[in-house]
Amino acid sequence: MDEFIAIVRAREFVRKTRPDAVPVSVKQYAAEIGAGIKYDHDLPPDEAGGSFEAKGKRCIYVNAHDGSARQRFTVCHEIAHFVLGLPSEHQGSPSWSYAKRPPNEIWCDVFAAELLLPIILFKQRVDDAEVSLASVETLAEEFNASFSATGSRFAAVGEAPCAFVLAEGGVVRYASRSKALRDAFGKIPAGSKLPRGSLSERVRQGRAPGGPEECDADLWLGQWERGGVLLEDARHLQTWDQTLTLLWFEYEELPEGDSRAAGGRDDEAALEELDGTLPWPGKKRRR
């Protein structure tokens, strides 16, 4: 199993179920695998839900006290465990941490985001939207999905050269990039610190975000020699010390130049669209 297989299987599942309304019906998805959904009022606050099978019947249970978007993600995550045939790896790993997320859980998160934000319904809306965190928030509300997963998908499927970055503890954990930025070899290295003096660093330090700011493209993009100006907007989730950043080029166009100067072959490009499906911070699931 890898991320590519997870996303292919998710898109096959979406084509099979044919969702035609937004937000998509997770009951329809669950019915496709013969599962019912139970809302459990007795789960502790830190447990999102799980699934089990008894007497030939499947059941997905979710925390009745969670918000709707979180419940929907849990349902789709549990569907992923079944469709992908992956055992749960929740024990011993904090679900709030992307850095420590086990592979099985990441792949199921990838699958879940594809179901909640299916490309057949999501991409056109992204293409019609302005590149901004406000657009991400609007789409997250429309699809009843998390802000972080929506932001990642927004960058991955959009036409404009942009990236959605998740940093945890001030360290970049991943960057979901648009095809235009991947083709230009615009890389944001995982494991690097938030750039010194960047809006994202200042927001993490407590500054209230006041809208996008301009910065030199090479402040964020490694081995970037094409120049240009990026617009940067960011939000910080203090509870989990996660910083969410949207970057895009001014006028939504790449600066002229030779993309080969940015470091040659991009080994991450083939899978970049699969990245950035975040777990729900502070929640665990049980199987």
C-alpha positions in Angstrom: 0.0 0.0 0.0 1.1 3.5 -0.7 -0.4 7.0 -1.2 -0.9 6.5 -4.9 -2.9 3.3 -4.4 -5.0 5.0 -1.7 -6.0 7.8 -3.9 -6.7 5.6 -6.9 -8.9 3.4 -4.8 -10.7 6.4 -3.3 -11.5 7.8 -6.8 -12.7 4.4 -7.9 -15.0 4.3 -4.9 -16.3 7.8 -5.6 -17.0 6.9 -9.3 -18.9 3.9 -8.1 -21.1 5.7 -5.6 -21.6 8.8 -7.8 -22.1 11.6 -5.3 -24.0 14.4 -6.9 -24.7 16.9 -4.0 -22.6 19.1 -1.8 -21.8 18.2 1.0 -21.6 14.6 -0.1 -23.6 12.0 1.8 -21.5 9.9 4.0 -24.5 7.7 4.6 -24.4 6.9 0.9 -20.7 6.0 1.2 -21.3 3.8 4.2 -24.2 2.0 2.5 -21.9 1.2 -0.4 -19.9 -1.1 2.0 -23.0 -2.3 3.8 -22.3 -0.3 7.0 -24.6 1.5 9.3 -23.6 4.6 11.2 -24.1 4.8 15.0 -23.8 8.0 17.0 -22.3 7.0 20.4 -23.0 9.3 23.3 -20.7 7.4 25.7 -17.4 7.9 23.9 -14.9 10.0 25.8 -14.0 13.4 24.3 -10.6 12.2 22.9 -12.1 9.3 20.9 -13.5 10.1 17.5 -15.0 6.6 16.8 -14.2 3.3 15.1 -15.8 0.4 13.3 -16.6 -3.3 13.9 -18.3 -6.2 12.2 -20.7 -8.6 13.9 -23.0 -11.3 12.5 -22.1 -10.2 9.0 -23.1 -6.6 9.5 -20.7 -3.7 9.6 -21.1 -0.7 11.9 -19.2 2.6 12.0 -19.6 4.5 15.2 -18.8 8.1 15.8 -18.6 10.4 18.8 -22.1 12.0 19.1 -20.5 15.0 20.8 -18.2 15.9 17.9 -19.0 18.5 15.3 -20.5 17.4 12.0 -17.4 17.8 10.0 -15.4 15.7 12.4 -18.0 13.0 12.4 -18.1 12.9 8.6 -14.3 12.6 8.5 -14.4 9.7 11.0 -17.0 7.8 8.9 -14.9 8.2 5.7 -11.7 7.3 7.5 -13.3 4.0 8.7 -14.6 3.3 5.2 -11.0 3.6 4.1 -9.8 1.0 6.6 -12.4 -1.4 5.1 -11.9 -0.6 1.4 -8.1 -0.5 1.6 -7.9 -3.6 3.9 -5.7 -1.7 6.4 -5.6 -2.5 10.1 -5.9 0.3 12.6 -2.6 1.8 14.0 -4.1 4.3 16.4 -2.5 2.9 19.6 0.6 4.5 20.7 0.5 7.4 18.3 -0.9 10.8 18.9 -3.6 11.5 16.3 -2.9 15.3 16.6 0.6 14.9 15.2 1.2 14.7 11.5 4.9 13.9 12.1 4.1 10.8 14.1 1.1 9.6 12.2 1.4 5.9 11.2 1.4 5.1 7.5 -1.9 3.2 7.6 -3.6 6.2 9.3 -2.2 8.6 6.8 -3.4 6.6 3.8 -6.8 6.3 5.3 -6.8 10.1 5.9 -5.9 10.5 2.2 -8.8 8.3 1.2 -11.2 10.1 3.5 -10.3 13.5 2.1 -10.9 12.3 -1.4 -14.4 11.1 -0.4 -15.3 14.3 1.4 -13.8 16.6 -1.3 -14.3 14.5 -4.5 -12.5 15.9 -7.5 -15.6 15.7 -9.7 -17.3 18.2 -7.4 -14.4 20.1 -5.9 -12.1 21.1 -8.7 -14.4 23.4 -10.6 -15.2 25.2 -7.5 -11.5 25.7 -6.8 -10.9 26.9 -10.3 -13.7 29.4 -9.9 -12.5 30.7 -6.6 -10.0 33.4 -5.7 -6.8 32.1 -4.3 -7.1 33.0 -0.6 -7.6 31.5 2.8 -11.1 33.0 2.7 -11.9 30.8 -0.3 -10.5 27.8 1.6 -12.8 28.6 4.5 -15.8 29.0 2.2 -15.2 25.7 0.5 -14.6 23.9 3.9 -18.0 25.1 5.0 -19.7 24.2 1.8 -18.3 20.7 1.8 -18.6 20.3 5.6 -14.9 19.4 5.8 -11.9 20.5 7.9 -10.1 23.7 7.0 -6.7 21.9 6.8 -7.9 19.1 4.5 -9.7 21.6 2.3 -6.6 23.8 2.1 -4.4 21.0 1.1 -6.8 19.8 -1.6 -7.3 23.4 -2.7 -3.6 23.7 -3.6 -3.3 20.2 -5.0 -6.1 20.5 -7.6 -5.9 24.2 -8.4 -4.6 25.8 -11.6 -2.8 28.7 -10.0 0.8 28.3 -8.8 0.3 27.9 -5.1 1.0 25.8 -2.0 -0.6 24.9 1.3 1.9 24.3 4.0 1.4 22.6 7.4 4.1 23.3 10.0 4.0 21.7 13.4 6.2 23.1 16.2 7.5 25.6 13.8 8.8 22.9 11.4 7.3 22.2 8.0 5.8 18.8 7.9 4.5 18.8 4.3 3.5 21.2 1.5 0.7 20.4 -0.9 1.5 22.1 -4.2 -0.4 22.9 -7.3 0.6 21.2 -10.6 1.9 24.6 -11.9 4.2 25.0 -9.0 5.4 21.3 -9.1 6.1 21.7 -12.8 8.3 24.7 -12.0 10.1 22.7 -9.4 9.0 25.0 -6.6 9.9 23.0 -3.5 9.2 23.7 0.1 11.4 21.2 2.0 9.9 19.1 4.7 11.8 19.4 8.0 12.7 23.1 7.4 11.8 25.7 9.9 9.3 28.4 9.2 11.3 31.1 7.3 12.7 33.7 9.7 10.7 36.9 9.5 7.9 35.3 7.5 4.2 36.1 8.3 3.8 32.5 9.3 6.6 32.7 11.9 5.1 35.9 13.3 1.6 34.5 13.4 2.9 31.5 15.3 4.6 33.9 17.8 1.2 35.5 18.5 0.6 38.2 16.0 -3.0 38.4 14.8 -3.2 37.6 11.1 -4.2 40.7 9.1 -4.4 39.3 5.6 -1.8 38.3 3.1 1.6 39.9 2.9 4.2 39.9 0.1 7.5 38.2 0.3 10.3 37.2 -2.0 9.6 33.7 -3.5 13.0 32.3 -2.4 12.1 33.0 1.2 10.0 29.8 1.0 11.1 28.0 -2.2 14.3 26.0 -1.9 16.9 26.5 -4.7 14.6 29.0 -6.4 16.3 31.3 -8.9 13.4 32.7 -10.9 12.7 35.6 -8.6 9.1 36.8 -8.2 6.8 37.8 -5.3 4.7 35.4 -3.3 1.6 36.3 -1.3 1.5 34.6 2.1 -1.4 34.2 4.5 -1.4 32.1 7.6 -3.3 30.9 10.6 -2.0 29.3 13.8 -3.7 26.6 15.8 -2.2 27.3 19.2 -3.7 24.2 20.9 -1.7 21.9 18.6 1.1 24.4 17.6 0.2 23.9 14.0 0.6 26.7 11.5 -1.3 26.6 8.2 0.0 28.7 5.4 -1.3 29.5 1.9 1.3 30.7 -0.6 0.6 31.9 -4.1 2.3 34.0 -6.8 1.3 37.6 -7.3 -1.2 37.9 -10.2 -1.4 34.0 -10.0 1.3 33.7 -12.6 4.8 32.2 -12.3 7.7 34.6 -13.0 9.5 33.9 -16.2 12.7 31.8 -16.1 14.1 28.4 -16.5 12.4 25.9 -14.2 15.5 23.7 -14.4 17.4 26.2 -12.3 15.2 25.3 -9.3 16.8 22.0 -8.8 16.0 19.7 -11.6 13.8 16.6 -11.3 11.1 16.8 -8.6 10.8 13.4 -7.1 7.8 14.4 -5.0 5.7 15.6 -8.0 4.1 12.3 -8.8 2.5 12.0 -5.4 2.1 15.6 -4.3 -1.6 15.7 -5.0 -2.0 12.9 -2.4 -0.3 14.9 0.4 -1.8 17.0 3.1 -4.8 15.1 4.4 -4.6 16.0 8.0 -5.8 14.0 11.0 -8.3 15.5 13.4 -6.1 16.9 16.2 -6.5 15.4 19.6 -8.8 12.6 18.6 -8.3 8.8 18.4 -10.3 6.0 16.9 -10.9 2.5 18.0 -11.3 -0.6 15.9 
